[in-house]
Amino acid sequence: MASTYTTRINLEQQADGENPNSWGDILNNNVIQLVDDAIAAYTSIALSSVDYTLTVNDGATDQARSAILEFVGTVSSSVNVIIPGSSKFYFVNDKSIRQNDSTITMKTAAGTGLVIPSSATKAVICDSVSVFDTDGLTANICATDIFTTNINVATCLSATNIVATNIAAASLSSTNIVATNIAAASLSSTNIVAATGSFTTKVSGVAAEFSGAVCVGTSIFGTGAVFTGTVSAAFFDGDGSNLTNVAVNLPRSYLAGLGLSNNSSDADADIDIAVGECRASSTDISLASALTKKIDATWAAGNDAGGMAGGITVAANTWYHVHAITVGGVDDVGFDTSPIAANLISSDSATAYRRIGSIFTDSSSDIIPFSQVGNEFLWNTESSDLVISKNNITIDTTFEVTIATPLSVTTWAMLNIDLVDIGNTEGMLIHSPDVSIGIAKANDQNTAYPAQSFSGTINNGSFVGGTFYANKIRTNTKSCISYSVGDAGTDATFATLGWVDTRGRDD
């Protein structure tokens, strides 16, 4: 008769008379060593974003027999760790990197499972069907099983052993906590910590110390006030120089650094983002190191990685907005056709964003080279993608023309404009489509228009003084400006030099 194996940890059981003169080696390797594994073996399990089944071997080393399981690897979606359907005790030490709010669940193939908290060290049991947290066993201990004679008050009831999360609110009622049961030393400032609190009374002339998350209203604190934790300060008398450890957020609409440029190695597809910081709607975003992001690859965290929002591919003659974002608590940068990062939020789990610029692709889907200084963006070279011609323009009509400035946002366009009309003295009026100024007329070079418009004249086929530069004509969100001319048959050419983009600084 051949050997059989135990049902729980698969130890070899010799049949009567089997393996004469060789059972010693089998006993050592297939029984004693495996018992040692079941008691104390420490096995590291590398997880990814797919379910993982522990190995199970009869009479040989495997993963499922180990007493201690260590989870490592990067987990970007929720996964299951499948263990054998046999009664067993495990210690679990989680060292994995969790992304996108992913979870790790230990379970058998058929039973219910247990979610392992991130970075936790847990003791769990399997009853051959389901997996349970050993913390749940405390429910089997009732009040009548605990007596003061069985508890060492000094060591078991220390401050480190009793925490608020382990005590029900009902147990902390006024009838359960009385002055005679609390020593004066237990009421020191180091033993009473406010999880949250609101202090509206004025404290002056004394050193006030607060620990925890504190919301401060209109309060005055004397010299030496110390705050530990998160402090929201609505108002402080004086300059606040007497306060320490007060967390300060960036001002509303703040943006510094985070400049954009074409990457020197792959200018057609990569964008470099400089160090800097900005204020999003309700949080701060900061880059301590410069990043390079790829427009032709789906977004992934980190430097020299994909930057395009999920579900979007790079296309010809298309505007892409560049956003500073936060994903999984880490600040990064991504590209999106949406000016409010809608696709980065829905597809890549961005929880905060701030638009820091925009880029445009040419007819070959390559990024058109540009330079940036602060809010000003200039095209590096003249391109057919940046020049728009309008021929035989109708008189007494206002036209909208789409120019090479960011789509879906308002900017200030900088243009070179060439106007040709043979034999006439002519006028041209350029302005934002968001306002109605009027229509240009012949010989109206002396007409006074509002400041956000720009007018010029031509005489016998050319501008007086040549082609003219129209600085800061405000666009609408369709990347358009408006213009009119005073004579039929006029030809106009608009060359976009660049634009000024405040990038939310005025919001």
Secondary structure, 3 states (H helix, E strand, C coil): CCCEECCCCCCEECCCCCCCCCHHHHHHHHHHHHHHHHHHCEEEEECCCCCEECCCCCCCCCCCCCCEEEEECEECCCEEEECCCCEEEEEEEECCEECCCCCEEEECCCCCCEEECCCCEEEEEEECCCEEEHHHHHHHCCHHHCCHHHCCHHHHCCCCCCCHHHCCHHHHCCCCCCHHHCCHHHHCCCCCCCCEEEECCCCCCCCCEEECEEEEEEECCCCCCEEECCEEEEEECCCCCCCECCCCCCCCCCEEECCEEECCCCCCCEEEECCEEEECCCCEEEECCCEEEEEEEECCCCCCEEEECCCCCCCCCCEEEEEEEEECCEEEEEEECCCCCHHHHHHHCEEEEEEEEEEEECCCCCECCEEEECCEEEECCCCHHHEEEEEEECCCCCEEEECCCCCCCCCEEEEEEEEECCCCEEEEEEECCCCCCCCCCCCCCCCCCCCCCEEEEEECCEECCCCEEEEEEECCCCCEEEEEECCCCEEEEEEEEEEECCCCCCC
